Amino acid sequence: MKNLLFIALILVLALTQVSAQNAAPATPAATAVVNPNAPVAVWDRTTADFGNIEQNIPKEAEFKLTNTGKEPLIIQTARAGCGCTNLKYSQEPVLPGKSTIIAATYNAAAPGAFMKNITVTTNADPNPVVLYIKGTVVTKQP
C-alpha cells in the first residue's frame, strides 16, 4: 500500500512538472515600447454641471483639450450619448502645446435631472475619455 501511494505521488509531481514547462512564453506585445513623442491629451475638466436650467432653453458647455505631447493630437471620434446633445469640434489636428474646444449643447426639452455623456477617442490613448454634462431642467414659473 505504501508503494502504491509513493508511485501515485511521483506521478502527480511528474505531471505537474511537465505542465509547468508548457506555459506560453512572454509575447513581444507585452514589452511594447512607448513612443516618447506621442501626443498627450489633457482636459481642463471632464464634467460640466449646469445646475438648474430653464426648460426649452439650450445650454452649452465647453471642454478644453490641450496637447502636451510632441506630436499632433487627432480627435478620432466624439459622440454624444443621446440625440438631446449636439457636439461641435474642430477636425484639425491639435499641434503640440495648442488647445481645442469640444462644445456640447443640451436641448433642455424634458424637465428633471439629467446626466449625459460624450465619448471622445483620440490618438493619444486607445481608451476613450468620457465627458459629462449634468444638471436639472426646471419649468419656467409664470
Order of alpha helices (4+ residues) and beta strands (2+ residues): alpha-beta-beta-beta-beta-beta-beta-beta-beta
